Amino acid sequence: MKLKTRLAVAFLTITIVPILLFYVAVVGLSSYQTQSFRKEYGLTEQVDLISGNSLQIFNRLTKRYQEEIRQTLKDNPGLYEDGAYLNNLNEELKSHYAYLIVLKGGEVSFCGSNDMQMDPALYDKLPDFDAMKGDLEGGIYLDGENQHLIKQMDFTFPDGTPGSVFIVSNVGDLVPEVKSMIREMLFLGIVILVVAGITLTVWVYRSILSPLNKLQEATKQIKAGNLDFTLDVDADDEIGELCNDFEEMRMRLRENAEEKVQYDKESKELISNISHDLKTPITAIKGYVEGIQDGVASSPERLDKYIRTIYNKANDMDRLIDELTFYSKIDTNKIPYTFTKINVAQYFKDCIEEVGLDMEARGIELGYFNYVDEDVVVIADAEQMKRVINNIISNSIKYLDKKKGIINIRIKDVGDFIQVEIEDNGKGIAAKDLPNIFDRFYRTDSSRNSSQGGSGIGLSIVRKIIEDHGGRIWATSKEGIGTEIHFVLRKYQEVIAG
């Protein structure tokens, strides 16, 4: 649920819902109280307690007594001179929040309420004899310091004196049942508001504050440098989306941190590898130079051998430094490519001639087999492709373990591509290592007990260059027999306009 929807629901919960609940509660309570009120006072007419109409309520309360008094006055008017009868009748009226006044000849002969002494003006406001004209339903509302509903019934005493019986109800206040109902309604209203408020608070806390608390705790964790936790918030609103974005950010930060740790580890490993690989040829060069200085190379043949060895070791160092320079460009994605059209047959022929001199000096047999047509062309960077060939061959030379080292280079035509295969008869690569040989800093001789060394970046540079040319590279190998490196490049085909 979106945050806007939650706010709308919250508004309805705190306003409309309490109003509806209060309305239902009032209607139910009013109906219950009304039924109880009618049953308590024996009323047959409908009474509307909730309207607060005091006149209607007091009129209904005394209507039955008005009818009974009317009938008694007709049958036995002398009873209204009997004090005991009048007191009993007055007590019944008091239970219905009214009292009795009897006038005889214009003078009060009976008053059922001591309050009359407190409001002498009521005497003067009592209607004259026969003012109601026999109207059974009627009544007079007297408004003064106290409001009263007066029901008048006129009659004649047995001695012929005119008399009037008044049922007086003080309507200035509500009956206790109405007061109780109002208090109950007020209590219900408060309960409804409290329950609605608590419900809304719990809902808002669970849907908004709880995720925010988790987000705050996650922020503290990151601030403390801890990225190994999970921000789990099950919400589909804006806060949930924020938490999901935060979790993705945390995962990326952790990945970056892990990459940095790995990068630092690889950098240290690279320095260690380079130190080892530089130390080996330098030690050899120093040894051969000292041999020349000490006159060990006494014959021209031995001197020539020493000089060629020094030259080869210097080439190894130069190649290693070149790899490092190129590696730094790979790391910053600043490899300088100059793509041109290259004739495959001529290009690889030139490469072989150049590489052949070094192979001959090392006593390695080099075989070259070209199976593509003379006009096959590819789009490539000649300098970088030469780096590919040199790196692969250098890697093969490191692991040649036979008395007679052999490296074969084959160029094949495979449809829209040319495929280059560089094969050696070295010690081969274990099946578990084969998938990883193109990874940066990966070395099969991790124990470094062998003398081959290597920075571990040569083949990773090869893969980078081939992939940047839109090609693919892979390797096959058998331990004890040798290794083959394969890569493919797409042919260049001119589009002839029709």
C-alpha positions as CSV (number, residue, x, y, z in Angstrom):
1,M,0.0,0.0,0.0
2,K,1.4,3.3,-1.0
3,L,2.1,6.0,1.6
4,K,-0.5,8.3,0.1
5,T,-3.1,5.5,0.5
6,R,-2.0,5.0,4.0
7,L,-2.4,8.6,4.8
8,A,-5.9,8.5,3.3
9,V,-6.8,5.4,5.4
10,A,-5.3,7.1,8.5
11,F,-7.5,10.2,7.8
12,L,-10.6,8.0,7.4
13,T,-9.7,6.0,10.5
14,I,-9.4,9.1,12.7
15,T,-12.4,10.9,11.3
16,I,-15.0,9.0,9.4
17,V,-14.7,5.6,11.1
18,P,-15.2,7.0,14.7
19,I,-18.2,9.0,13.5
20,L,-19.8,5.9,11.9
21,L,-19.0,3.8,15.0
22,F,-20.4,6.5,17.3
23,Y,-23.5,6.8,15.2
24,V,-24.1,3.1,15.3
25,A,-23.4,3.0,19.1
26,V,-25.8,5.9,19.7
27,V,-28.6,4.4,17.6
28,G,-28.2,1.0,19.4
29,L,-27.9,2.5,22.8
30,S,-30.9,4.8,22.2
31,S,-33.0,2.0,21.0
32,Y,-32.1,-0.1,24.0
33,Q,-32.7,2.7,26.5
34,T,-36.0,3.7,24.8
35,Q,-37.3,0.1,25.1
36,S,-36.2,0.0,28.7
37,F,-37.8,3.4,29.4
38,R,-41.1,2.4,27.9
39,K,-41.1,-0.9,29.7
40,E,-40.2,0.8,33.0
41,Y,-43.0,3.4,32.9
42,G,-45.5,1.3,31.0
43,L,-45.6,3.5,27.9
44,T,-47.3,2.4,24.8
45,E,-46.4,5.4,22.7
46,Q,-43.0,5.8,21.0
47,V,-40.6,8.0,23.0
48,D,-37.6,9.8,21.4
49,L,-35.1,10.0,24.2
50,I,-32.2,11.1,22.0
51,S,-33.9,14.2,20.7
52,G,-33.9,15.7,24.2
53,N,-37.6,16.8,23.8
54,S,-38.5,17.1,27.5
55,L,-42.1,18.1,26.8
56,Q,-42.8,15.0,24.8
57,I,-41.1,12.8,27.4
58,F,-42.9,14.3,30.4
59,N,-46.2,14.4,28.5
60,R,-46.0,10.6,27.8
61,L,-44.9,9.8,31.3
62,T,-48.1,11.4,32.9
63,K,-50.6,10.7,30.1
64,R,-51.9,7.4,31.7
65,Y,-52.3,9.2,35.1
66,Q,-54.2,12.0,33.4
67,E,-56.6,9.5,31.9
68,E,-57.1,7.7,35.3
69,I,-57.6,11.0,37.2
70,R,-60.1,12.1,34.5
71,Q,-62.0,8.9,35.0
72,T,-61.9,9.1,38.8
73,L,-63.1,12.7,38.8
74,K,-66.0,11.6,36.7
75,D,-66.9,8.6,38.9
76,N,-66.0,9.8,42.4
77,P,-64.8,13.5,42.6
78,G,-65.0,13.3,46.4
79,L,-61.8,11.4,46.6
80,Y,-59.9,14.6,45.8
81,E,-60.9,15.8,49.3
82,D,-59.3,12.6,50.8
83,G,-55.8,13.4,52.0
84,A,-54.7,9.8,52.1
85,Y,-55.8,9.1,48.5
86,L,-54.2,12.3,47.3
87,N,-50.9,11.4,49.0
88,N,-50.8,7.9,47.4
89,L,-51.6,9.3,44.0
90,N,-49.0,12.0,44.4
91,E,-46.3,9.4,45.3
92,E,-47.1,7.5,42.1
93,L,-46.7,10.8,40.1
94,K,-43.4,11.5,41.8
95,S,-42.1,8.2,40.5
96,H,-42.8,9.7,37.1
97,Y,-41.2,13.0,37.9
98,A,-44.4,14.9,38.5
99,Y,-46.6,15.9,41.4
100,L,-50.2,16.8,42.1
101,I,-52.0,20.2,42.9
102,V,-55.6,20.4,43.7
103,L,-57.6,23.7,43.7
104,K,-61.0,24.1,45.3
105,G,-62.8,27.3,44.7
106,G,-59.6,28.9,43.4
107,E,-57.6,28.0,46.5
108,V,-54.9,25.3,46.9
109,S,-56.4,22.4,48.9
110,F,-53.5,20.0,48.1
111,C,-49.9,20.5,46.9
112,G,-47.7,17.4,46.4
113,S,-44.3,19.3,46.2
114,N,-42.5,21.4,48.8
115,D,-40.9,23.2,45.9
116,M,-44.1,25.2,45.4
117,Q,-43.1,27.3,48.4
118,M,-40.0,28.2,46.6
119,D,-41.8,29.4,43.5
120,P,-44.9,31.3,44.6
121,A,-45.3,32.8,41.1
122,L,-46.5,29.4,39.9
123,Y,-49.8,30.0,41.8
124,D,-50.5,33.0,39.7
125,K,-49.6,31.2,36.4
126,L,-52.0,28.3,37.0
127,P,-54.7,28.4,34.4
128,D,-58.3,29.3,35.4
129,F,-61.1,26.9,35.8
130,D,-62.1,25.2,32.5
131,A,-59.2,26.8,30.6
132,M,-58.4,23.5,28.9
133,K,-62.0,23.0,27.8
134,G,-61.8,19.3,28.5
135,D,-58.8,18.7,26.2
136,L,-57.4,15.3,27.4
137,E,-54.2,15.5,25.4
138,G,-53.4,19.1,25.9
139,G,-51.1,20.8,28.4
140,I,-49.7,24.2,29.2
141,Y,-46.0,25.0,29.2
142,L,-45.1,27.6,31.8
143,D,-41.8,29.3,31.2
144,G,-40.2,31.2,34.1
145,E,-37.5,30.6,36.6
146,N,-38.4,26.9,36.3
147,Q,-40.1,25.4,33.2
148,H,-43.2,23.3,33.9
149,L,-45.7,21.3,31.9
150,I,-49.1,21.7,33.4
151,K,-52.0,19.3,32.7
152,Q,-55.3,20.6,33.9
153,M,-58.5,18.6,34.6
154,D,-61.5,20.5,35.9
155,F,-64.4,19.0,37.9
156,T,-67.0,19.9,40.5
157,F,-66.8,18.8,44.1
158,P,-69.8,17.0,45.6
159,D,-70.8,20.3,47.4
160,G,-70.9,22.0,44.0
161,T,-67.7,23.9,44.4
162,P,-65.6,24.1,41.2
163,G,-62.2,22.5,41.4
164,S,-59.2,21.7,39.3
165,V,-56.6,19.0,39.4
166,F,-53.1,19.8,38.0
167,I,-50.4,17.4,37.1
168,V,-47.2,19.4,37.2
169,S,-43.9,18.2,35.6
170,N,-40.7,20.2,36.0
171,V,-39.3,20.0,32.5
172,G,-36.3,22.3,33.1
173,D,-34.2,19.2,33.5
174,L,-33.9,15.8,31.8
175,V,-35.1,12.6,33.4
176,P,-32.3,10.5,35.0
177,E,-32.6,7.9,32.2
178,V,-31.8,10.5,29.6
179,K,-28.9,11.9,31.7
180,S,-27.6,8.3,32.1
181,M,-27.9,7.7,28.4
182,I,-26.0,10.9,27.6
183,R,-23.2,9.9,29.9
184,E,-23.1,6.5,28.3
185,M,-23.0,8.0,24.9
186,L,-20.2,10.3,25.9
187,F,-18.3,7.4,27.4
188,L,-18.8,5.3,24.2
189,G,-17.5,8.3,22.1
190,I,-14.4,8.5,24.2
191,V,-13.8,4.7,24.0
192,I,-14.3,4.7,20.2
193,L,-11.8,7.6,19.8
194,V,-9.3,5.9,22.1
195,V,-9.6,2.5,20.3
196,A,-9.4,4.2,16.9
197,G,-6.4,6.2,18.0
198,I,-4.6,3.1,19.4
199,T,-5.4,1.1,16.3
200,L,-4.1,3.9,14.1
201,T,-1.0,4.3,16.2
202,V,-0.2,0.6,16.0
203,W,-0.9,0.5,12.3
204,V,1.3,3.6,11.6
205,Y,4.0,2.2,13.8
206,R,4.1,-1.2,12.1
207,S,3.8,0.2,8.6
208,I,5.9,3.3,8.8
209,L,7.9,3.7,12.0
210,S,9.0,0.1,12.2
211,P,10.6,0.1,8.7
212,L,12.2,3.5,9.5
213,N,13.6,2.1,12.7
214,K,15.1,-0.8,10.8
215,L,16.5,1.6,8.2
216,Q,18.0,3.8,11.0
217,E,19.6,0.7,12.5
218,A,21.0,-0.3,9.1
219,T,22.4,3.2,8.7
220,K,24.2,2.9,12.0
221,Q,25.6,-0.5,11.0
222,I,27.1,1.0,7.8
223,K,28.4,4.0,9.7
224,A,30.2,1.5,12.0
225,G,31.7,-0.2,8.9
226,N,29.6,-3.3,9.1
227,L,28.1,-4.4,5.8
228,D,27.4,-8.1,6.7
229,F,23.7,-7.8,7.5
230,T,20.4,-7.9,5.7
231,L,17.8,-5.1,5.7
232,D,14.6,-7.2,5.5
233,V,11.5,-5.0,5.2
234,D,8.3,-6.5,3.8
235,A,6.4,-3.5,2.5
236,D,5.3,-2.4,-0.9
237,D,5.0,1.3,-0.3
238,E,7.5,4.2,-0.8
239,I,9.3,3.3,2.5
240,G,9.6,-0.3,1.3
241,E,11.0,0.9,-2.0
242,L,13.5,3.1,-0.1
243,C,14.5,0.1,2.1
244,N,15.0,-2.1,-1.0
245,D,17.1,0.6,-2.6
246,F,19.1,0.9,0.6
247,E,19.6,-2.9,0.7
248,E,20.8,-2.8,-2.9
249,M,23.2,0.0,-2.0
250,R,24.5,-2.0,1.0
251,M,25.0,-5.0,-1.3
252,R,26.9,-2.9,-3.8
253,L,29.0,-1.4,-1.0
254,R,29.9,-4.8,0.3
255,E,30.7,-6.0,-3.2
256,N,32.9,-2.9,-3.7
257,A,34.6,-3.6,-0.3
258,E,35.2,-7.2,-1.3
259,E,36.5,-6.2,-4.7
260,K,38.8,-3.7,-3.0
261,V,40.1,-6.4,-0.6
262,Q,40.6,-8.7,-3.6
263,Y,42.2,-6.0,-5.6
264,D,44.6,-5.2,-2.7
265,K,45.4,-8.9,-2.4
266,E,46.0,-9.2,-6.2
267,S,48.1,-6.1,-6.2
268,K,50.3,-7.5,-3.4
269,E,50.4,-10.8,-5.3
270,L,51.4,-9.0,-8.4
271,I,54.2,-7.2,-6.7
272,S,55.4,-10.5,-5.2
273,N,55.2,-12.2,-8.7
274,I,57.0,-9.3,-10.4
275,S,59.7,-9.3,-7.7
276,H,60.3,-13.0,-8.3
277,D,60.2,-12.7,-12.1
278,L,62.5,-9.8,-12.2
279,K,64.9,-11.3,-9.7
280,T,65.3,-14.5,-11.7
281,P,66.6,-12.9,-15.0
282,I,68.6,-10.3,-13.1
283,T,70.3,-13.0,-11.1
284,A,71.1,-14.9,-14.4
285,I,72.4,-11.8,-16.1
286,K,74.6,-11.0,-13.2
287,G,75.9,-14.5,-13.2
288,Y,76.8,-14.5,-16.9
289,V,78.3,-11.0,-16.7
290,E,80.5,-12.1,-13.8
291,G,81.4,-15.2,-15.8
292,I,82.6,-13.0,-18.7
293,Q,84.4,-10.7,-16.3
294,D,86.2,-13.7,-14.6
295,G,87.2,-15.1,-18.0
296,V,85.0,-18.2,-17.7
297,A,83.8,-17.6,-21.2
298,S,87.2,-18.2,-22.6
299,S,86.2,-19.4,-26.1
300,P,84.3,-17.4,-28.7
301,E,81.5,-20.0,-28.7
302,R,81.0,-19.8,-24.9
303,L,81.2,-16.0,-25.0
304,D,78.6,-16.0,-27.8
305,K,76.3,-18.3,-25.7
306,Y,76.7,-16.1,-22.6
307,I,75.8,-13.0,-24.6
308,R,72.7,-14.6,-26.2
309,T,71.5,-15.8,-22.8
310,I,71.9,-12.3,-21.4
311,Y,70.0,-10.9,-24.4
312,N,67.2,-13.4,-23.9
313,K,66.9,-12.6,-20.2
314,A,66.9,-8.9,-21.0
315,N,64.0,-9.6,-23.5
316,D,62.1,-11.4,-20.8
317,M,62.5,-8.4,-18.5
318,D,61.5,-6.0,-21.2
319,R,58.4,-8.2,-21.9
320,L,57.5,-8.3,-18.3
321,I,57.7,-4.5,-17.9
322,D,55.7,-4.1,-21.1
323,E,53.0,-6.4,-19.6
324,L,52.9,-4.2,-16.4
325,T,52.5,-1.1,-18.5
326,F,49.7,-2.6,-20.5
327,Y,48.1,-4.0,-17.3
328,S,47.8,-0.5,-15.9
329,K,45.9,0.6,-19.0
330,I,43.6,-2.4,-18.8
331,D,42.8,-1.5,-15.2
332,T,41.8,2.0,-16.2
333,N,40.1,1.0,-19.5
334,K,42.5,3.1,-21.5
335,I,43.9,0.5,-23.9
336,P,45.0,2.3,-27.1
337,Y,43.5,0.5,-30.1
338,T,44.2,1.4,-33.7
339,F,41.9,-0.9,-35.9
340,T,42.9,-1.4,-39.5
341,K,42.4,-3.9,-42.2
342,I,45.0,-6.7,-41.9
343,N,45.7,-9.4,-44.4
344,V,45.8,-12.6,-42.3
345,A,48.3,-14.6,-44.3
346,Q,50.8,-11.8,-44.6
347,Y,50.4,-10.6,-41.0
348,F,51.0,-14.0,-39.4
349,K,53.8,-14.8,-41.8
350,D,55.6,-11.6,-40.6
351,C,54.9,-12.5,-36.9
352,I,56.3,-16.0,-37.3
353,E,59.5,-14.6,-38.9
354,E,59.9,-12.2,-35.9
355,V,59.1,-14.8,-33.3
356,G,61.2,-17.5,-35.1
357,L,64.5,-15.7,-34.3
358,D,63.8,-15.9,-30.6
359,M,62.6,-19.5,-30.8
360,E,65.8,-20.5,-32.7
361,A,67.9,-18.8,-30.0
362,R,66.1,-20.8,-27.3
363,G,66.4,-24.0,-29.3
364,I,62.7,-24.4,-29.7
365,E,61.2,-25.8,-32.9
366,L,58.5,-23.5,-34.4
367,G,56.0,-24.8,-36.9
368,Y,53.7,-22.6,-38.9
369,F,50.7,-23.8,-40.9
370,N,48.4,-21.4,-42.8
371,Y,45.1,-22.8,-44.2
372,V,43.4,-19.6,-45.2
373,D,43.3,-17.9,-48.6
374,E,45.7,-15.1,-49.4
375,D,42.9,-12.5,-49.6
376,V,41.3,-13.1,-46.2
377,V,41.2,-9.9,-44.2
378,V,40.3,-9.0,-40.6
379,I,39.8,-5.7,-38.8
380,A,42.3,-5.6,-35.9
381,D,45.0,-3.7,-34.1
382,A,48.2,-5.1,-35.5
383,E,50.3,-4.1,-32.5
384,Q,47.9,-5.6,-29.9
385,M,47.4,-8.8,-31.9
386,K,51.2,-9.2,-31.9
387,R,51.0,-8.8,-28.1
388,V,48.5,-11.7,-28.1
389,I,50.8,-14.0,-30.1
390,N,53.8,-13.1,-28.0
391,N,52.0,-13.6,-24.6
392,I,50.6,-17.0,-25.6
393,I,54.0,-18.2,-26.9
394,S,55.8,-16.8,-23.8
395,N,53.4,-18.7,-21.6
396,S,54.0,-21.9,-23.6
397,I,57.8,-21.5,-23.3
398,K,57.5,-21.2,-19.5
399,Y,56.0,-24.7,-19.3
400,L,58.0,-26.6,-21.9
401,D,59.4,-29.6,-20.1
402,K,60.5,-31.8,-23.0
403,K,64.1,-32.1,-24.2
404,K,63.0,-30.8,-27.6
405,G,60.4,-28.0,-27.2
406,I,57.9,-27.7,-30.0
407,I,55.4,-24.8,-30.7
408,N,53.0,-25.1,-33.7
409,I,50.9,-22.2,-35.0
410,R,47.9,-23.0,-37.2
411,I,45.6,-20.5,-39.0
412,K,42.3,-22.1,-40.1
413,D,39.3,-20.8,-42.0
414,V,36.0,-21.5,-40.1
415,G,33.3,-19.9,-42.2
416,D,32.9,-16.2,-41.2
417,F,35.8,-16.5,-38.8
418,I,39.5,-17.3,-38.8
419,Q,40.7,-19.6,-36.0
420,V,44.2,-19.4,-34.6
421,E,45.7,-22.3,-32.7
422,I,48.9,-22.2,-30.8
423,E,50.1,-25.6,-29.6
424,D,53.0,-26.7,-27.4
425,N,54.3,-30.0,-26.1
426,G,54.7,-28.7,-22.5
427,K,53.7,-30.4,-19.3
428,G,50.0,-29.4,-19.9
429,I,47.4,-28.0,-17.5
430,A,45.3,-29.8,-15.0
431,A,41.6,-30.1,-15.7
432,K,40.8,-28.2,-12.5
433,D,43.0,-25.3,-13.5
434,L,42.0,-25.1,-17.2
435,P,38.9,-22.9,-16.8
436,N,40.8,-20.3,-14.8
437,I,44.0,-19.7,-16.8
438,F,42.6,-16.6,-18.4
439,D,41.7,-15.0,-15.0
440,R,43.8,-12.2,-13.7
441,F,46.7,-13.2,-11.4
442,Y,45.8,-16.9,-11.8
443,R,48.9,-19.1,-11.6
444,T,49.0,-22.9,-11.9
445,D,52.3,-22.9,-10.1
446,S,51.0,-21.1,-7.0
447,S,53.6,-22.8,-4.8
448,R,56.3,-20.9,-6.8
449,N,58.6,-23.8,-6.4
450,S,59.1,-23.9,-10.2
451,S,61.5,-21.7,-12.0
452,Q,59.0,-20.6,-14.7
453,G,57.5,-17.7,-12.7
454,G,55.2,-15.4,-14.5
455,S,53.2,-12.4,-13.4
456,G,49.9,-14.1,-13.8
457,I,48.5,-11.3,-16.1
458,G,49.8,-12.4,-19.5
459,L,46.8,-14.6,-20.5
460,S,44.3,-12.2,-18.9
461,I,45.7,-9.5,-21.2
462,V,45.2,-11.8,-24.1
463,R,41.6,-12.5,-23.3
464,K,40.9,-8.8,-22.9
465,I,42.4,-7.9,-26.3
466,I,40.6,-10.8,-28.1
467,E,37.2,-9.9,-26.5
468,D,37.7,-6.2,-27.4
469,H,38.2,-7.4,-31.0
470,G,34.8,-9.2,-30.8
471,G,36.4,-12.6,-30.7
472,R,36.6,-15.5,-28.3
473,I,39.4,-17.5,-26.7
474,W,39.6,-20.9,-25.0
475,A,42.1,-23.6,-24.2
476,T,42.4,-27.4,-24.3
477,S,45.1,-29.4,-22.6
478,K,46.3,-32.8,-21.7
479,E,48.7,-33.2,-18.8
480,G,52.1,-34.6,-19.9
481,I,51.3,-34.0,-23.6
482,G,50.8,-30.3,-24.1
483,T,48.3,-27.4,-24.4
484,E,46.5,-25.7,-27.2
485,I,45.2,-22.1,-27.1
486,H,42.4,-21.3,-29.6
487,F,41.0,-17.9,-30.5
488,V,38.7,-16.7,-33.3
489,L,38.4,-13.4,-35.1
490,R,35.6,-12.4,-37.5
491,K,36.5,-11.9,-41.2
492,Y,36.1,-8.6,-42.9
493,Q,33.6,-8.7,-45.7
494,E,33.0,-5.7,-48.0
495,V,29.4,-4.8,-48.7
496,I,28.9,-4.4,-52.5
497,A,26.2,-1.9,-53.4
498,G,23.6,-3.4,-55.9
